[in-house]
Amino acid sequence: MRACVRIAAGKALTEASGGVTLDRVRAIAECGVDLISIGALTHSVTGLDISLEL
């Protein structure tokens, strides 16, 4: 990941995504990526049906 960040430096934003857990966020951030996507935050959320009928 660090090598990719070096290659893209100043040319494009870099994002780490896929398999990212809260336990690994710091290590990933230390690689220098610009963005980190954490799907684990929403994977287990259940839907809530809210009606706005009057």
PDB file of N, CA, C, O and CB in Angstrom:
ATOM      1  N   MET A   1       0.825  -1.174   0.000  1.00  0.00           N
ATOM      2  CA  MET A   1       0.000   0.000   0.000  1.00  0.00           C
ATOM      3  C   MET A   1       0.877   1.248   0.000  1.00  0.00           C
ATOM      4  O   MET A   1       0.588   2.218  -0.701  1.00  0.00           O
ATOM      5  CB  MET A   1      -0.943  -0.008   1.200  1.00  0.00           C
ATOM      6  N   ARG A   2       1.936   1.220   0.780  1.00  0.00           N
ATOM      7  CA  ARG A   2       2.834   2.384   0.824  1.00  0.00           C
ATOM      8  C   ARG A   2       3.418   2.692  -0.550  1.00  0.00           C
ATOM      9  O   ARG A   2       3.552   3.856  -0.928  1.00  0.00           O
ATOM     10  CB  ARG A   2       3.968   2.145   1.826  1.00  0.00           C
ATOM     11  N   ALA A   3       3.766   1.643  -1.295  1.00  0.00           N
ATOM     12  CA  ALA A   3       4.338   1.845  -2.631  1.00  0.00           C
ATOM     13  C   ALA A   3       3.322   2.519  -3.547  1.00  0.00           C
ATOM     14  O   ALA A   3       3.677   3.409  -4.319  1.00  0.00           O
ATOM     15  CB  ALA A   3       4.796   0.498  -3.240  1.00  0.00           C
ATOM     16  N   CYS A   4       2.081   2.107  -3.466  1.00  0.00           N
ATOM     17  CA  CYS A   4       1.035   2.716  -4.290  1.00  0.00           C
ATOM     18  C   CYS A   4       0.825   4.176  -3.918  1.00  0.00           C
ATOM     19  O   CYS A   4       0.631   5.020  -4.793  1.00  0.00           O
ATOM     20  CB  CYS A   4      -0.279   1.944  -4.144  1.00  0.00           C
ATOM     21  N   VAL A   5       0.862   4.474  -2.634  1.00  0.00           N
ATOM     22  CA  VAL A   5       0.701   5.854  -2.175  1.00  0.00           C
ATOM     23  C   VAL A   5       1.844   6.712  -2.712  1.00  0.00           C
ATOM     24  O   VAL A   5       1.616   7.843  -3.142  1.00  0.00           O
ATOM     25  CB  VAL A   5       0.653   5.918  -0.624  1.00  0.00           C
ATOM     26  N   ARG A   6       3.062   6.191  -2.694  1.00  0.00           N
ATOM     27  CA  ARG A   6       4.212   6.944  -3.229  1.00  0.00           C
ATOM     28  C   ARG A   6       4.047   7.213  -4.723  1.00  0.00           C
ATOM     29  O   ARG A   6       4.341   8.313  -5.191  1.00  0.00           O
ATOM     30  CB  ARG A   6       5.527   6.174  -2.979  1.00  0.00           C
ATOM     31  N   ILE A   7       3.582   6.225  -5.463  1.00  0.00           N
ATOM     32  CA  ILE A   7       3.403   6.386  -6.910  1.00  0.00           C
ATOM     33  C   ILE A   7       2.350   7.454  -7.217  1.00  0.00           C
ATOM     34  O   ILE A   7       2.519   8.247  -8.143  1.00  0.00           O
ATOM     35  CB  ILE A   7       2.998   5.045  -7.553  1.00  0.00           C
ATOM     36  N   ALA A   8       1.273   7.473  -6.445  1.00  0.00           N
ATOM     37  CA  ALA A   8       0.166   8.400  -6.699  1.00  0.00           C
ATOM     38  C   ALA A   8       0.364   9.766  -6.064  1.00  0.00           C
ATOM     39  O   ALA A   8      -0.417  10.681  -6.327  1.00  0.00           O
ATOM     40  CB  ALA A   8      -1.115   7.807  -6.198  1.00  0.00           C
ATOM     41  N   ALA A   9       1.371   9.925  -5.248  1.00  0.00           N
ATOM     42  CA  ALA A   9       1.581  11.164  -4.487  1.00  0.00           C
ATOM     43  C   ALA A   9       1.493  12.400  -5.376  1.00  0.00           C
ATOM     44  O   ALA A   9       2.251  12.550  -6.335  1.00  0.00           O
ATOM     45  CB  ALA A   9       2.939  11.129  -3.789  1.00  0.00           C
ATOM     46  N   GLY A  10       0.554  13.281  -5.040  1.00  0.00           N
ATOM     47  CA  GLY A  10       0.393  14.533  -5.763  1.00  0.00           C
ATOM     48  C   GLY A  10      -0.323  14.402  -7.097  1.00  0.00           C
ATOM     49  O   GLY A  10      -0.597  15.413  -7.744  1.00  0.00           O
ATOM     50  N   LYS A  11      -0.630  13.194  -7.523  1.00  0.00           N
ATOM     51  CA  LYS A  11      -1.287  12.980  -8.816  1.00  0.00           C
ATOM     52  C   LYS A  11      -2.745  12.557  -8.670  1.00  0.00           C
ATOM     53  O   LYS A  11      -3.575  12.860  -9.527  1.00  0.00           O
ATOM     54  CB  LYS A  11      -0.535  11.934  -9.609  1.00  0.00           C
ATOM     55  N   ALA A  12      -3.047  11.863  -7.595  1.00  0.00           N
ATOM     56  CA  ALA A  12      -4.409  11.355  -7.387  1.00  0.00           C
ATOM     57  C   ALA A  12      -4.635  11.086  -5.912  1.00  0.00           C
ATOM     58  O   ALA A  12      -3.690  10.840  -5.162  1.00  0.00           O
ATOM     59  CB  ALA A  12      -4.655  10.068  -8.212  1.00  0.00           C
ATOM     60  N   LEU A  13      -5.895  11.135  -5.501  1.00  0.00           N
ATOM     61  CA  LEU A  13      -6.242  10.735  -4.138  1.00  0.00           C
ATOM     62  C   LEU A  13      -6.152   9.220  -4.041  1.00  0.00           C
ATOM     63  O   LEU A  13      -6.437   8.511  -5.006  1.00  0.00           O
ATOM     64  CB  LEU A  13      -7.669  11.235  -3.746  1.00  0.00           C
ATOM     65  N   THR A  14      -5.757   8.730  -2.884  1.00  0.00           N
ATOM     66  CA  THR A  14      -5.695   7.286  -2.670  1.00  0.00           C
ATOM     67  C   THR A  14      -6.720   6.894  -1.608  1.00  0.00           C
ATOM     68  O   THR A  14      -6.966   7.636  -0.658  1.00  0.00           O
ATOM     69  CB  THR A  14      -4.261   6.844  -2.247  1.00  0.00           C
ATOM     70  N   GLU A  15      -7.310   5.715  -1.789  1.00  0.00           N
ATOM     71  CA  GLU A  15      -8.320   5.225  -0.857  1.00  0.00           C
ATOM     72  C   GLU A  15      -8.065   3.761  -0.538  1.00  0.00           C
ATOM     73  O   GLU A  15      -7.800   2.957  -1.431  1.00  0.00           O
ATOM     74  CB  GLU A  15      -9.737   5.412  -1.435  1.00  0.00           C
ATOM     75  N   ALA A  16      -8.146   3.425   0.735  1.00  0.00           N
ATOM     76  CA  ALA A  16      -8.072   2.030   1.167  1.00  0.00           C
ATOM     77  C   ALA A  16      -9.499   1.567   1.413  1.00  0.00           C
ATOM     78  O   ALA A  16     -10.262   2.226   2.119  1.00  0.00           O
ATOM     79  CB  ALA A  16      -7.176   1.857   2.459  1.00  0.00           C
ATOM     80  N   SER A  17      -9.853   0.433   0.826  1.00  0.00           N
ATOM     81  CA  SER A  17     -11.211  -0.068   0.934  1.00  0.00           C
ATOM     82  C   SER A  17     -11.202  -1.584   0.813  1.00  0.00           C
ATOM     83  O   SER A  17     -10.354  -2.154   0.127  1.00  0.00           O
ATOM     84  CB  SER A  17     -12.118   0.561  -0.143  1.00  0.00           C
ATOM     85  N   GLY A  18     -12.132  -2.224   1.471  1.00  0.00           N
ATOM     86  CA  GLY A  18     -12.242  -3.674   1.384  1.00  0.00           C
ATOM     87  C   GLY A  18     -11.472  -4.369   2.482  1.00  0.00           C
ATOM     88  O   GLY A  18     -10.245  -4.281   2.539  1.00  0.00           O
ATOM     89  N   GLY A  19     -12.173  -5.050   3.340  1.00  0.00           N
ATOM     90  CA  GLY A  19     -11.530  -5.767   4.431  1.00  0.00           C
ATOM     91  C   GLY A  19     -10.986  -4.870   5.530  1.00  0.00           C
ATOM     92  O   GLY A  19     -10.211  -5.320   6.374  1.00  0.00           O
ATOM     93  N   VAL A  20     -11.386  -3.611   5.526  1.00  0.00           N
ATOM     94  CA  VAL A  20     -10.908  -2.671   6.543  1.00  0.00           C
ATOM     95  C   VAL A  20     -11.735  -2.859   7.809  1.00  0.00           C
ATOM     96  O   VAL A  20     -12.965  -2.818   7.769  1.00  0.00           O
ATOM     97  CB  VAL A  20     -10.994  -1.193   6.035  1.00  0.00           C
ATOM     98  N   THR A  21     -11.056  -3.065   8.927  1.00  0.00           N
ATOM     99  CA  THR A  21     -11.731  -3.175  10.220  1.00  0.00           C
ATOM    100  C   THR A  21     -11.281  -2.026  11.103  1.00  0.00           C
ATOM    101  O   THR A  21     -10.256  -1.396  10.841  1.00  0.00           O
ATOM    102  CB  THR A  21     -11.435  -4.545  10.901  1.00  0.00           C
ATOM    103  N   LEU A  22     -12.043  -1.757  12.140  1.00  0.00           N
ATOM    104  CA  LEU A  22     -11.678  -0.675  13.052  1.00  0.00           C
ATOM    105  C   LEU A  22     -10.323  -0.929  13.703  1.00  0.00           C
ATOM    106  O   LEU A  22      -9.609   0.015  14.042  1.00  0.00           O
ATOM    107  CB  LEU A  22     -12.750  -0.504  14.126  1.00  0.00           C
ATOM    108  N   ASP A  23      -9.969  -2.196  13.879  1.00  0.00           N
ATOM    109  CA  ASP A  23      -8.676  -2.532  14.482  1.00  0.00           C
ATOM    110  C   ASP A  23      -7.504  -2.169  13.581  1.00  0.00           C
ATOM    111  O   ASP A  23      -6.394  -1.954  14.070  1.00  0.00           O
ATOM    112  CB  ASP A  23      -8.625  -4.011  14.809  1.00  0.00           C
ATOM    113  N   ARG A  24      -7.731  -2.097  12.280  1.00  0.00           N
ATOM    114  CA  ARG A  24      -6.644  -1.862  11.326  1.00  0.00           C
ATOM    115  C   ARG A  24      -6.566  -0.425  10.819  1.00  0.00           C
ATOM    116  O   ARG A  24      -5.646  -0.094  10.072  1.00  0.00           O
ATOM    117  CB  ARG A  24      -6.798  -2.782  10.160  1.00  0.00           C
ATOM    118  N   VAL A  25      -7.502   0.432  11.204  1.00  0.00           N
ATOM    119  CA  VAL A  25      -7.563   1.788  10.660  1.00  0.00           C
ATOM    120  C   VAL A  25      -6.269   2.563  10.879  1.00  0.00           C
ATOM    121  O   VAL A  25      -5.776   3.202   9.949  1.00  0.00           O
ATOM    122  CB  VAL A  25      -8.716   2.543  11.283  1.00  0.00           C
ATOM    123  N   ARG A  26      -5.715   2.522  12.068  1.00  0.00           N
ATOM    124  CA  ARG A  26      -4.498   3.290  12.345  1.00  0.00           C
ATOM    125  C   ARG A  26      -3.344   2.842  11.445  1.00  0.00           C
ATOM    126  O   ARG A  26      -2.649   3.679  10.869  1.00  0.00           O
ATOM    127  CB  ARG A  26      -4.100   3.143  13.823  1.00  0.00           C
ATOM    128  N   ALA A  27      -3.142   1.550  11.323  1.00  0.00           N
ATOM    129  CA  ALA A  27      -2.054   1.035  10.488  1.00  0.00           C
ATOM    130  C   ALA A  27      -2.244   1.438   9.031  1.00  0.00           C
ATOM    131  O   ALA A  27      -1.281   1.780   8.344  1.00  0.00           O
ATOM    132  CB  ALA A  27      -1.966  -0.491  10.602  1.00  0.00           C
ATOM    133  N   ILE A  28      -3.477   1.397   8.567  1.00  0.00           N
ATOM    134  CA  ILE A  28      -3.755   1.798   7.189  1.00  0.00           C
ATOM    135  C   ILE A  28      -3.509   3.292   7.016  1.00  0.00           C
ATOM    136  O   ILE A  28      -2.904   3.710   6.029  1.00  0.00           O
ATOM    137  CB  ILE A  28      -5.205   1.443   6.800  1.00  0.00           C
ATOM    138  N   ALA A  29      -3.969   4.094   7.959  1.00  0.00           N
ATOM    139  CA  ALA A  29      -3.762   5.542   7.881  1.00  0.00           C
ATOM    140  C   ALA A  29      -2.279   5.885   7.866  1.00  0.00           C
ATOM    141  O   ALA A  29      -1.861   6.816   7.177  1.00  0.00           O
ATOM    142  CB  ALA A  29      -4.450   6.245   9.056  1.00  0.00           C
ATOM    143  N   GLU A  30      -1.492   5.146   8.612  1.00  0.00           N
ATOM    144  CA  GLU A  30      -0.052   5.408   8.661  1.00  0.00           C
ATOM    145  C   GLU A  30       0.644   5.126   7.331  1.00  0.00           C
ATOM    146  O   GLU A  30       1.784   5.544   7.129  1.00  0.00           O
ATOM    147  CB  GLU A  30       0.584   4.574   9.751  1.00  0.00           C
ATOM    148  N   CYS A  31      -0.031   4.421   6.427  1.00  0.00           N
ATOM    149  CA  CYS A  31       0.523   4.185   5.084  1.00  0.00           C
ATOM    150  C   CYS A  31       0.437   5.443   4.229  1.00  0.00           C
ATOM    151  O   CYS A  31       1.101   5.540   3.197  1.00  0.00           O
ATOM    152  CB  CYS A  31      -0.218   3.027   4.390  1.00  0.00           C
ATOM    153  N   GLY A  32      -0.378   6.406   4.651  1.00  0.00           N
ATOM    154  CA  GLY A  32      -0.459   7.672   3.932  1.00  0.00           C
ATOM    155  C   GLY A  32      -1.622   7.820   2.977  1.00  0.00           C
ATOM    156  O   GLY A  32      -1.665   8.783   2.213  1.00  0.00           O
ATOM    157  N   VAL A  33      -2.574   6.889   2.996  1.00  0.00           N
ATOM    158  CA  VAL A  33      -3.725   7.018   2.104  1.00  0.00           C
ATOM    159  C   VAL A  33      -4.534   8.256   2.474  1.00  0.00           C
ATOM    160  O   VAL A  33      -4.517   8.703   3.621  1.00  0.00           O
ATOM    161  CB  VAL A  33      -4.614   5.753   2.167  1.00  0.00           C
ATOM    162  N   ASP A  34      -5.242   8.802   1.490  1.00  0.00           N
ATOM    163  CA  ASP A  34      -6.050   9.996   1.721  1.00  0.00           C
ATOM    164  C   ASP A  34      -7.415   9.663   2.319  1.00  0.00           C
ATOM    165  O   ASP A  34      -7.950  10.426   3.123  1.00  0.00           O
ATOM    166  CB  ASP A  34      -6.233  10.756   0.423  1.00  0.00           C
ATOM    167  N   LEU A  35      -7.969   8.528   1.924  1.00  0.00           N
ATOM    168  CA  LEU A  35      -9.314   8.144   2.349  1.00  0.00           C
ATOM    169  C   LEU A  35      -9.332   6.690   2.796  1.00  0.00           C
ATOM    170  O   LEU A  35      -8.602   5.857   2.259  1.00  0.00           O
ATOM    171  CB  LEU A  35     -10.328   8.365   1.213  1.00  0.00           C
ATOM    172  N   ILE A  36     -10.167   6.392   3.779  1.00  0.00           N
ATOM    173  CA  ILE A  36     -10.342   5.011   4.235  1.00  0.00           C
ATOM    174  C   ILE A  36     -11.836   4.734   4.302  1.00  0.00           C
ATOM    175  O   ILE A  36     -12.579   5.455   4.968  1.00  0.00           O
ATOM    176  CB  ILE A  36      -9.652   4.767   5.632  1.00  0.00           C
ATOM    177  N   SER A  37     -12.275   3.684   3.608  1.00  0.00           N
ATOM    178  CA  SER A  37     -13.679   3.274   3.637  1.00  0.00           C
ATOM    179  C   SER A  37     -13.817   2.071   4.563  1.00  0.00           C
ATOM    180  O   SER A  37     -13.084   1.089   4.443  1.00  0.00           O
ATOM    181  CB  SER A  37     -14.202   2.936   2.202  1.00  0.00           C
ATOM    182  N   ILE A  38     -14.772   2.165   5.492  1.00  0.00           N
ATOM    183  CA  ILE A  38     -14.975   1.082   6.450  1.00  0.00           C
ATOM    184  C   ILE A  38     -16.410   0.590   6.332  1.00  0.00           C
ATOM    185  O   ILE A  38     -17.312   1.136   6.968  1.00  0.00           O
ATOM    186  CB  ILE A  38     -14.663   1.547   7.905  1.00  0.00           C
ATOM    187  N   GLY A  39     -16.621  -0.432   5.526  1.00  0.00           N
ATOM    188  CA  GLY A  39     -17.956  -0.991   5.353  1.00  0.00           C
ATOM    189  C   GLY A  39     -18.461  -1.688   6.600  1.00  0.00           C
ATOM    190  O   GLY A  39     -19.669  -1.846   6.774  1.00  0.00           O
ATOM    191  N   ALA A  40     -17.555  -2.107   7.471  1.00  0.00           N
ATOM    192  CA  ALA A  40     -17.944  -2.813   8.694  1.00  0.00           C
ATOM    193  C   ALA A  40     -18.870  -1.963   9.566  1.00  0.00           C
ATOM    194  O   ALA A  40     -19.603  -2.503  10.394  1.00  0.00           O
ATOM    195  CB  ALA A  40     -16.701  -3.211   9.489  1.00  0.00           C
ATOM    196  N   LEU A  41     -18.844  -0.656   9.390  1.00  0.00           N
ATOM    197  CA  LEU A  41     -19.705   0.216  10.186  1.00  0.00           C
ATOM    198  C   LEU A  41     -21.177   0.040   9.835  1.00  0.00           C
ATOM    199  O   LEU A  41     -22.045   0.278  10.675  1.00  0.00           O
ATOM    200  CB  LEU A  41     -19.302   1.665   9.993  1.00  0.00           C
ATOM    201  N   THR A  42     -21.468  -0.372   8.605  1.00  0.00           N
ATOM    202  CA  THR A  42     -22.860  -0.470   8.170  1.00  0.00           C
ATOM    203  C   THR A  42     -23.303  -1.876   7.792  1.00  0.00           C
ATOM    204  O   THR A  42     -24.487  -2.076   7.520  1.00  0.00           O
ATOM    205  CB  THR A  42     -23.077   0.431   7.012  1.00  0.00           C
ATOM    206  N   HIS A  43     -22.421  -2.845   7.761  1.00  0.00           N
ATOM    207  CA  HIS A  43     -22.779  -4.191   7.310  1.00  0.00           C
ATOM    208  C   HIS A  43     -23.822  -4.871   8.182  1.00  0.00           C
ATOM    209  O   HIS A  43     -24.637  -5.633   7.662  1.00  0.00           O
ATOM    210  CB  HIS A  43     -21.556  -5.044   7.258  1.00  0.00           C
ATOM    211  N   SER A  44     -23.829  -4.630   9.469  1.00  0.00           N
ATOM    212  CA  SER A  44     -24.746  -5.348  10.349  1.00  0.00           C
ATOM    213  C   SER A  44     -25.932  -4.502  10.808  1.00  0.00           C
ATOM    214  O   SER A  44     -26.689  -4.923  11.682  1.00  0.00           O
ATOM    215  CB  SER A  44     -23.999  -5.851  11.549  1.00  0.00           C
ATOM    216  N   VAL A  45     -26.097  -3.334  10.238  1.00  0.00           N
ATOM    217  CA  VAL A  45     -27.204  -2.463  10.621  1.00  0.00           C
ATOM    218  C   VAL A  45     -28.491  -2.976   9.984  1.00  0.00           C
ATOM    219  O   VAL A  45     -28.515  -3.334   8.806  1.00  0.00           O
ATOM    220  CB  VAL A  45     -26.929  -0.993  10.199  1.00  0.00           C
ATOM    221  N   THR A  46     -29.549  -3.006  10.768  1.00  0.00           N
ATOM    222  CA  THR A  46     -30.842  -3.420  10.221  1.00  0.00           C
ATOM    223  C   THR A  46     -31.645  -2.188   9.826  1.00  0.00           C
ATOM    224  O   THR A  46     -31.459  -1.103  10.377  1.00  0.00           O
ATOM    225  CB  THR A  46     -31.631  -4.280  11.245  1.00  0.00           C
ATOM    226  N   GLY A  47     -32.531  -2.373   8.870  1.00  0.00           N
ATOM    227  CA  GLY A  47     -33.346  -1.265   8.387  1.00  0.00           C
ATOM    228  C   GLY A  47     -34.433  -0.887   9.379  1.00  0.00           C
ATOM    229  O   GLY A  47     -34.839  -1.698  10.211  1.00  0.00           O
ATOM    230  N   LEU A  48     -34.894   0.335   9.287  1.00  0.00           N
ATOM    231  CA  LEU A  48     -35.979   0.827  10.131  1.00  0.00           C
ATOM    232  C   LEU A  48     -37.021   1.445   9.215  1.00  0.00           C
ATOM    233  O   LEU A  48     -36.721   2.379   8.472  1.00  0.00           O
ATOM    234  CB  LEU A  48     -35.466   1.863  11.198  1.00  0.00           C
ATOM    235  N   ASP A  49     -38.235   0.932   9.262  1.00  0.00           N
ATOM    236  CA  ASP A  49     -39.307   1.434   8.414  1.00  0.00           C
ATOM    237  C   ASP A  49     -39.976   2.607   9.114  1.00  0.00           C
ATOM    238  O   ASP A  49     -40.608   2.443  10.158  1.00  0.00           O
ATOM    239  CB  ASP A  49     -40.339   0.318   8.090  1.00  0.00           C
ATOM    240  N   ILE A  50     -39.834   3.782   8.534  1.00  0.00           N
ATOM    241  CA  ILE A  50     -40.431   4.991   9.110  1.00  0.00           C
ATOM    242  C   ILE A  50     -41.415   5.559   8.087  1.00  0.00           C
ATOM    243  O   ILE A  50     -41.044   5.830   6.945  1.00  0.00           O
ATOM    244  CB  ILE A  50     -39.327   6.057   9.495  1.00  0.00           C
ATOM    245  N   SER A  51     -42.639   5.733   8.492  1.00  0.00           N
ATOM    246  CA  SER A  51     -43.659   6.273   7.604  1.00  0.00           C
ATOM    247  C   SER A  51     -43.956   7.714   7.988  1.00  0.00           C
ATOM    248  O   SER A  51     -44.005   8.057   9.169  1.00  0.00           O
ATOM    249  CB  SER A  51     -44.944   5.418   7.654  1.00  0.00           C
ATOM    250  N   LEU A  52     -44.155   8.553   6.978  1.00  0.00           N
ATOM    251  CA  LEU A  52     -44.474   9.958   7.234  1.00  0.00           C
ATOM    252  C   LEU A  52     -45.925  10.278   6.875  1.00  0.00           C
ATOM    253  O   LEU A  52     -46.265  11.424   6.582  1.00  0.00           O
ATOM    254  CB  LEU A  52     -43.530  10.865   6.445  1.00  0.00           C
ATOM    255  N   GLU A  53     -46.773   9.249   6.904  1.00  0.00           N
ATOM    256  CA  GLU A  53     -48.187   9.461   6.586  1.00  0.00           C
ATOM    257  C   GLU A  53     -48.857  10.291   7.671  1.00  0.00           C
ATOM    258  O   GLU A  53     -48.561  10.149   8.857  1.00  0.00           O
ATOM    259  CB  GLU A  53     -48.915   8.114   6.420  1.00  0.00           C
ATOM    260  N   LEU A  54     -49.769  11.166   7.238  1.00  0.00           N
ATOM    261  CA  LEU A  54     -50.514  11.998   8.188  1.00  0.00           C
ATOM    262  C   LEU A  54     -51.918  11.488   8.351  1.00  0.00           C
ATOM    263  O   LEU A  54     -52.699  12.060   9.111  1.00  0.00           O
ATOM    264  CB  LEU A  54     -50.539  13.454   7.737  1.00  0.00           C
TER     265      LEU A  54
END
